[in-house]
């Protein structure tokens, strides 16, 4: 008995109904023997004469006629194909809703294998793939890459290209009906060949594929360690496509998200942001040869202790100079990984999957950092009938920490310093947990201790905590972007105070070059340094009192013993009150020019954000890229929560911008991003990915995301260095080509409103409205004038006459 294939046609257009009927009738007629063998080119060797006869620009009629001859020749010349040709039934509906209702009620159900959807009446694309619900209403069908065909208008085409999957045919209806019939004939016969005639291809859709074992075991491990607090990031390639699909299927319906990126590097940057801001682990998968595309972000992931697995396809060493391989006579990808201080396993054969995965899982369980899994294509596509049961490492209970005699003595010395010594204290805080942040703020209030964050960890502490002002917060202390209050706290008459006057505690910091603007000589001779870092190897040579203890142990010891002597407490509070009277701006920062200076713009923006925080309870996550304006934003725009900084670790320009789509889609509140035109020019355009991701996510959590591009046509920080050091024009070495003309000022993408604007003046009312509009993505191109003054760009800048 012949199978029956249902063709679901959804249209209200009679010509399309006629065209589909024409193609179906023709294919059914192809099975009838020709009346005269001489009418068909069976005796011709191939169809090349027909193709040559078409000429360079054939009419649609000629193409259709030739294709019809090829189709009949193919079917009549292949008895097995002709025998496998099912009866073709066309089911026509006016609307998708009517089609879904009918498909669900079919008795007995047909094998509905082609879905032709006419949406030419819509001028805009919908929010979702319209075929998903149609296919779901007809379960058990044999679907091929040619099962879905959508007709749309030309204005809607770009939107549909972003909405539907890869194996959907998109067409704009033209005037040439013969060409459309030829296209329909080609698509229908391609489907029949894939799903019914070609046994090798038909096997690929004959039933659900078993999962790739690597995906199953990695998902088991990650869920055992982090439950659903991890993300899967992937950039596809032929060798990893099956693994990615299995990973997506294995985490479907869970809190684990499957994410892409504009390139492989953006995956690592997103994983970095996920770990630092949201405590989410990660699995990254990329295809062969992409190992070097992660750039210095690998070092940043290791430095941050970001726990995750990075799966890279590779070829075995015995392949002679494999395409995109990293193992051959001239290269060794494993050495590249090891040179970064990272660990890896290479799974060459299917039988090695279990043992090598156990090694990789044990490595990650031992300490949080990126662990590489290199694997060959056979391993990446292995789908065993019996699932592997890789042994997972046992969870290790956190050992109870007790100080040894040396550590206990150091803790007592720190407590004595805080309680008794008449010195001003400043705590610069690294990455803090939510509970650690609460404890630090409480101790600072009790002990009149100044607080500072930095350009590498903006918002670790800040001017506001849980909606209330923090008078102990003095601003950032960093190589760049240090605040005037911090500068005044540590200097008298522009001379660094001595160790007898003040002491700086670095909590969870390395006292690295990025953490202060001071030279090594000044750190050794003039600054009293207390360092709390549980890693002994991260204790600096400038540290006077080293506490290689966990931060929680330090905080607990201080909490239990904090009892600052009254005169010491009064001394410190007087200093903090004095600092509160110090303005972060000077008269020169208020000069209004056209274009605006960075000082003026960020002073005004900081004032606006402060007003929103204090009057409307505004909260946000800040995103700061590497450059002059990222520094200005850290220094001048008050923070309410920890932010993400491209300055962290290697200070890779463009990293913060590439992380923005992930942060915007993951954050529960507002996002403000500050990106210079140098970083903007360095990375791919992420605006479309940002808008599309927000549009899908906003229904559950409407919020405002604002991206400030700060544009002045030069790499300002380098020009500032040249200005201060040599008074030279950087010319071409600092020039940045300006971005192209802006897109439409207003655009609607699903639930998201995209607002684009070029700012040459500071319109406070308009900005206030934009920053607080839920469900909106703001993209501001801010034109600024270059200058090299203020904003903590250097110690020299703070000695200028106009900053006295």
N, C-alpha and C positions, 0 to 999 in steps of 0.2 A: 504494500500500500504506500502510495507516494505521500511524502510529507507536505504540509501546507505552511507556507511562509506568509505571515501577515505584514503588510506595509501600511503603517499608520500615517495617513496624510491629513494634516490639520491646515485647512485653508478655507477661505471664502471666495477664492479667485477661480473662476471657471477655466481660464487658459491653463493654469497649473494643473488642475484636475485632468484636463485633456492631455497635457504633456506626459503626466505619469501614466495615464491609461495607454497612451501610444507606445511607450517603452515597454510596459508589461505585456501588452498584446503582441508586440514584436518578438520578445523573447520566447513567449509561448509558441509563436508561429515558427520560430527557428527550428523546432524539433520536427517539423513536417519536412519530408524529403523534397528537394527542389524538383520542379517540373522538368527542368532541362539542365543536365549537368554542365552544359556549356555556359549557363548563365552565371555560374559561380567559379571563382578562380582556383578550383582544386588542382588543376594541372600546372598552375603557376608556382614557381619555386619561391615561396614566401609572398609577402604582400608589398614588397618594395616598389613594384611598378605603380601600385595604387597611390603610395605615399608621394612618389615623384610627380604623379599627375596632379596632385593638389596645388602645386606651385607654392611660391613663398608666402602669399597672403590669401588663403582660400576663403570662400564664403562659408557661412555656417551650414548651408545645405550640402555643400560638397563634403565637409568634414563629417556630417551626420551620415551621409550615404556610405562613405568609406568605413566609418565605424560600424555601421550595420552589417556591411559585408564581412568585416573582421569578426564580429560577434557570431554570425551564422557559420562562418568558416570554422571558428573555434569550437562551437558546440557540435556541429555535425562531424568535425574531424576527431572528436574525443568522445567515444561512446560512453566512457565512465562518467564524464561530466554531464552528458545528456541524461544518463540514467539517474544521476544525483540531483538533477534540477527539480526543485519542489514546485508544487502549484503555487502561483503567486496571487494572493488576494489583497486588493486595495480596500482599506477601511478608511472612509473619509469622514472627517468631523469638522465642525465650525470653530470649535474652541478647544484649547488644551484641557479645560475642565471636563468637557463632554467626552474627550478622548480617554482621560483617566478613569472616569466612571464606567465607561463601556469596557475598557480593558480589564478592569477588576471583575466585571460580571461575566466575562466570556465563558461559555459552557458548550463544549470543552474548550479550554484555552488554546489559542493558536500560538505558534512560535512567532511572536512579533519581533522581527529582526531589523526592520528599517523604520525610522521615524523622520518624517519630513515635515518641518514646521515653518509655516509662512507667517512671519511677523512684520511684513512690509507696511502694515498700518501704524507701526510704532516708530516715532522719530528718535527715541532714545533707547538705549539698551536697558534691560532689567538688571536687578541686583544679583541674581543667581543664575546658574546654568539651568535653562528651562527643560533640558532633557533628563535631569536627574529624577524628577517626579514621574515623568512619563515612563522611563525605564523601570522605576520602582513599581509602577502599576502593572507591569507585565513581567513578573519574575520567571526565571528559567529560560529566557530566550537566548539564542546563539548570537551574541553581539560581536561585531568585528570593528576594525577601525573605520568602516564605511557605513555604520548603522545610523548615524545622525547627520541630518542635513538641515541647515537653517537658512532661510531667505530673509534678508533684512534690507533696510534702507541704507544708503551711503552714509548719512550723518551718524547712524547708529552703529556702523561697522567697527570703529575703533573701540567703542565700549564693549561690544560683544566679544571682540578679540581678547579683552581682558577678563571676561566673565566665564567663558566656556573652556572646557578642557582641550587637551592636545588632539584628541581623535574625534573632532567635530568638523564637519565641512561647513564653511560660511560662504554664502553667495549673496551678491546684490543682483537683483533681477535686471537683465538688460532687455534690449528691444529685439534681439535676434532669438526667436523661439527655437529655430533649428539648433543653434548652439546650446540652448538650455536642454533640449532633448538629447543632444549628444552627451552633455555632461551627466544627465540622469542615467543614460544607458551605461556610461563608463562606471559610475558609482555603483549602480545596481549589480553589474556583472563583476566588479571588483569584490563586492560583498559575497556574491555567490562563490567566487573562486576561493576567497579566504575561508568562508564558513562551511562550504559544502564540497568543493571540487578538489582542492589541494590538501592531501591528507596531512602533510607536515604542518601547514598553517592551521588547519581545522583542529589539530590536536591542541594548539595553544589556547583555544577557546572552548574546548570540550567539557571543561569543568573547572572548579576553583583550584588554583595552584596551591600546593603545600607551601607553608612559610619557609623563608630562608632561615637556616638554623642559626646563623650569626645574629639575625634580627631577634629571634626568639630568646636567645640566651642573653644578649645584651639588655633587652627589655626586662627580663627576669632580674638580672643583677641590679640595674638602675632602680627598679621599683623596690627591691629589697633594701637598698641603702637610702633612697630619697623619696620613696613612695611616688607621689605625682609631682614632686617639686623639681622637675628637670624638663629640659626642652630638647627636641631633636631638630638640628640644623643640617640642611643638606643642599649641595649644589650637584646637579645630576651629571651623569656621564654614562656611556654605554656599559662600562664594567660594574657600575654601582646602581644601575636603574632598578634591578630586581630587589636588591637589599633595601633601597629607599622605599619601594612599594610595600615590602613586608613590614618595615618599621612603621610606616603610616597605618597599615592595617592592625598591627599589634597594639597600638596605643589609641586607636579610634574610640571615641566615647569616654576618654579619661581626661584628667587635667593636664596630661602631657601634650604639649603643642608641637606641631610639625611646621617648621619655618624655613624659608629660603632666604636668599640675599642677592645683592647685585653682583657679587663675586665671592670667591672663597674667603678672601680676607674679611669681608663683612660678616661672615659666619662666626669667625673667631672674635671679632669685636662685639657682636651681639651676645655671644656666650660670656664675654668679659663683663658686659653691662648686666647681664642676668645674674651673675654670681655676686657682683659688688653691690648692686642695688636691691635685688630681690631674693638673694640666697638660693638661686636655682642652679643646679648642676646641668650638665649638657652632654649630648652625644653629637659629634660633627661627622658627617660623611662627605667625602669628595672623591673624585675619580683619579685616575692615574696621572702622575706627573705634576700634581698640584701642591706638593709639599711646600715648596718655597713661596707659594702665594699667601701664606699666613703672615708673612713679614715679621716684624719685631713684636707683634701681638702675642706670639708664642712666649716670648720672654715675659711679657706683662701678665699673661695667664699664670705662668709659673710663679712670678713674684707675688701675685695676689692669692696664691694657694687655691686657684679655681679648679674644682674637682670635675673631671670629665674624661670621656674617651673620644679620640679622633681616629676615625676609620679611613684609611687611604688605600685605594686600589694600587696594585703594583704588579710587575711581571717577575717571574722567577729569574734567578741570575743566569740560568743556562740558555735563556733566549738571547740570540745574537742581536745586541743593540735594539732592544724592544722599543716600539713606538711609545713615547712618553714614559718609558721606564726610568727608574732612578737607580737601578742596580746594573752596572755593566763594567767593562774594563776601565772606563774613565770616571765613573761616578759611583757613589755609595750613599743612598738616601739615609740609611741608618746612621751613618756618621754625622750627617747634618743634624739629626734629632739629638744625638748624644752630645754634640758640641753645644747645644743649648741647655744641657743639663737635664734633659728629659729622657724618659724610659720608653721602650718600645718592644713589641713582639712582632715577628714576621711569620704569618701562617701560609706556608707554601702548598700544603696538600690537605685534602679533605680530612684524612685521618688525623691530622694534627690540630683540628679545630678545638676539640675539647681541652687537651693539655695546654695549648697556647692561651686560650681564653682564661683558663684558671690562673695562669701567670699574670695576665693583664689585670684581671679582677683583683688579685692579691696586691699588685702594685698600687692600684688606686685606693684599696682599702688601707694600705699602710700609711699613705700620706696624700693629702689632697693636692693634685696638680694634674696637668694634661698627661695622659698616657696614650701612646700611639699604637694602633693595631694596623699593620700593613698586611694585605691579603691579596692573593692571586684571584683571577676571575673565577676559576673553578670553586674556590672556597666561598667567594662572595655570592655564588649562585647555587650553592649546595642546598637541596631541599630533601632531607632524608625522610623516608616513610615513618620511621620511629624517631620521635624527637630526641635530641641529645638532652642529657641531664647533667650539665656541667656543675661541678661542685662549687658552691658559692662560699666566699670567705665568711667565717663566723664574725658577727659583730663584736667588736672589742669594747668592753665597758671602759668609760673614761677613767683612767687611774686616779685615785685620790692623791692630790698633790700636797706634799709637805716640804717646807723649805729646809735645806740643810743649814748648818751653822753660819756659813758665809752669807747665804741668802737672807736668813733671819736677821743677821746683823745689818745688812744693807737696808732691809725694810724698816728697821728701827731707826737707822740714820735718816731715812727719808721722812719718817714721822716726826722725828726731832726737828728737822729742818722746817717742816710745815708748821709745827706747833710753837717753836721757840725762837727761831732765828729772825731778826728784824730785816728781812729782805722781801722785795716784791716778787711774787710768783706768777709765772705764765705757763699754762699747760697747752702745748700744741698736740692736738689729738689726731691720730690716724683713724683707720676704719673702726668704728665702734658698732657693737650690736645695739639693738633697741634698749635693752636693759642697761648696758654699759653707758649709753648716752644719758639715761635717767640718773644713774649714780654719779656720773661726772658733773652734771649740772647741779645736783644736790650738794656735792662736796665743795664745788666752786662757790656756791652761795654761802655755805657755812664758814668756809675758810678765807673768803675774799680773795679768791684765786682768779686771775685773768685767764681767759680761754681764747684759743686761736685755732682756726683750721688752716688749710693750705690750698694751693692750686691743684695739688695731686689728689686731695681728699676734701673737696669743697662740701661744706655742710655736715662734716662729721660732728661739729658743734656749730651753733649759729646764733644770730641775734634774736631769734625767736624759738621757743620750745613749747610745743603743745599750745600754741596760740598766745603765749605771754612773752613779753620782752625779757631778754637776758642781759642785765646790766654788766655782768662779768665778761661778756664777749667783746673782744677788742678788734676783731677782724682777722684776715688771713696773715700768716707769717710764712713767707716763701722766698725763693730766689727772685721771683717776679710777683708783682701784685700785692706786696705787703701794704697794710693799711697805715694811714697817718697815725692812728692811735697806737698801733703796735710800735711804730717807729719812735713816737714820743715816749712810750713806756720804757723803751730800751736805750734811749739816748738822752743826753743832756748837752745842750748847745752843740748838737750834731756829733758829739763824741759818744761812743758806745760806753754805757755804764759798766763799771767793774763788777767783779764777782761778789764784792761786798754789798752791792746794791740790789741785785736781782738774780733770779735763777730761773732757767727754762727747763721744764720737764717735757720730754718727748715721749708721749704715750703711744705705743705700738708704731714707733717710727725708727728709721735707721740713722737719723741725723745725716741724711745724704745731701748731696749738693743742692737738690731742689728744695730742701726744707727751709733754708735761710739765705739771706743775701750776703752773708758774712764769709770772708775768706777763711781758709783753714787756720791761718795764723791768729785771726781774731777769735775763732772758736776755741783755740787752745789757750790763749793768753787772757782774754777779756770776758769770756762768757762762761758762767757756771752751768754745767749741763748735767741733768739727771735723766737717765734713759731707762724706760721700762719696755723691755722686749724679751720675750721668752726664748728667742733664738740667740745663744751665746755668740754665734758667728756674725750676728748683725749688730753687735755692740761696737760703737764707733771709737776711734782713737782719741776723740775729743771729749769723751764722756768722763765726768769727774766722779759720779756715783752711778754705778751700773747695777740694774736690777734685772737679772735674767730670770724673771718670774712671769707667770701668766698675769694679764692685766686684771682679771677678776680677783686674783690673790692680792695684788697691790691695793686695789680699791677696797677690798674687805679689810685689810690691815689698817688702812687710813680711816675707814668708817668706824672701826672699833676704838681707835685711839685718838681721833681728832678732837683736840681741845686747845685751840689756839690761844695763846696768852693775850689778855685784853689789849695791851699796848701794841702788840704785833698786829692784832686784828684791826685796831684803829688805824695804824700806819697803812695797812694794805687797802682798807676801805677809802681812806683819804685819797690814795693814789687812783683808785678806780673812779672815784667821783671827779677827780681832776681830768682823767682821760675822757669821761663822759662829756665834759665841756669842750673837748677838742673836736672841731669840725673836720669832717673828712674832705671837704672841698675848700678851695681858696677862691679869691675873687676871679682869678684867671679862668677857673673852670666854669664860671657863669657867663662868660662872653658868648653872646649869640652870634654865630657867623653862618654864612651860607656858602659852601656846605658846612654842617655842624662839625665841631671837633668831637673826638671820642669822649673827652672829658665832659663836655657839655651834654651830649646825648645820654651817657650813662648816669650822670648826675640826675638828669630829669627822669630817666626811666627808673632809677633807684628810688627816687622820691615817690613816684606813682605806685610802684610795687609795695613800698612801705605803707602807703595809705590804704591800699587794697588789703594788706595783711591785717592792719590794725582796725579797719572799719568794716571789712566784709569777711574776715576770717579766711582770706585767700591763702592757699597752699600750693606749692609746685615743686617739681623736680627740675633742677637746672642741669643743662648739658653744655659743656664748655669745650670748644675746640682749641687747638694749639694756635696761638697768634696773639697779637696785641689786643684785639677786642675781646677775646676770651678772658684775658687777664683783667681788662677793665670791667667785665661783667662780674667776675669773681670778687673783685674789690668793691664794687659800687652797688650791686643789686642785692638787697638783703635776702638771705635764704631761710626757708622754713623747714627743709628736709635735706638729707644727703643727696648730692648730685653725682653726675658722671663726668669725669675729666679726661680729655685726651692727653693731658699733661702727665698722666700717671706712667711711671716706668720709663719707657723709651720716648715719650712725648712725640707720638706719631701724628703728624698733621693729617686731618681728615677722618681719624678714627671716631671721634665723637659724632660727626655728621653721619657716618655710616651706621653707627649704633642707634641713631635717632628713631628709625622705624620700629626697631624692637622695643626700645624704651617707651615710645608713644603707645604701642599696642599692649604693653604690659602694665604700665603705670595705672593706678587707680585715680589719680588726680591730674591736675594740669601739668604741662611741660613747657618750659622756656628753654630754647636752644640758641646759642650764640656762636656763629660761624663766620670767620673771615673769608674774604674773597680768595685768598690763597688756598685755604682748605677746600673751598667750594670748587676751585678749578682743578684740584688734584684728584678728586674721586668721581665716580659715575654719578649721574643725576639720580637722586634717590626720591625725588618728589612724588613720582607716580606710585612707587612702592609704598611710600609713607601714606599717601591719600587712600590708596586701595585698602591697605591694612586697617587704617582707622575707620573707613566706611563699613567694613565688615564687623568691626568690634564695637562701634559706638552705640548700637541698639541696647547693649547691656550696660554701658557705662559712658554716658555722654560727658564730655569734658573738652577743654580747650588746649590745643597744642599750637605754640607760636614759635616759628623759626625766623630768627633775625639773621639775615645775611648782612654783614658789615663790610661795605665796599668803599675802597679808596684807591684801588688800582695799583697798590704796591704791597710788598711783604713788609708790613710796618715795623715789625720787631727788628728785622735785619737793618732796615733804614735807620731806625733809632740807634742801633749800635754804631752804624757809620756816622750818624750825626754827632754822637757824643764822643766818639773815639778819633775820628779823622776829619769830620765835616765834609765828607765826600758824597757826591751824588751816586747812589747805587745803580742808577740807570737800568739797563736791561736785566741785570741779575736780580733786581727786586720787582720788576714790572709784572703785573698780573693782567692778562687779557680780560676785559670786562665780559660779564655774562651777556647772552643774547637777550633780545627784547622779551619782556615778561609775557606770560600767557594771559588768557582772559582774566580780568580782575575778579570775577565771581564765577564759580562753577559748582554745580551740585553733583555729588557722587553718592548715590543712595541716601543715607541719613546724614551724610557729611556735607557741610558747606565749606568750600575752599575759597578763602579770601586772599587775594594777592594785591600788594600795594608797594609802590616805591615811595619812600619817605625822604623828603629833603628838609622838612620842618618838623618840629616836635609838636604834634597836635594831641594834647593830653586827653581831651574828651574822647576823641576817636580811638585812641589807643586803649583807654580804659574800657570802652565798649567792646573792642575787639578781644582784649585779653580775658574778658569775663563772659564771652558768648559760648554757652555750651554747644557741643556738637560742631565745633568750627576748627579748621586748620588755617592759621594765619601764616602767610609767607611774606615777610617784609624784606625789601631790598633797601637798606639804609645807606644813603650816600654820605660819606664822611670825609673830612679833610685830614690828611696825615699830620700828626705832630709827635714829638718825642718827649712830652712833658708830663710829669706827675704819674698817677696811677701805679706807683710803686714799681716803675720799670727799672730803676736802679737807685742805689744809695745816692749817687750824684744828683739825680733829679730832685731829690728831697732837699738839697742844699741851695736850689735856685732862689733868686731874690724874691720871686713872686709866690713862693711857698713858705715864706717866713711868717 
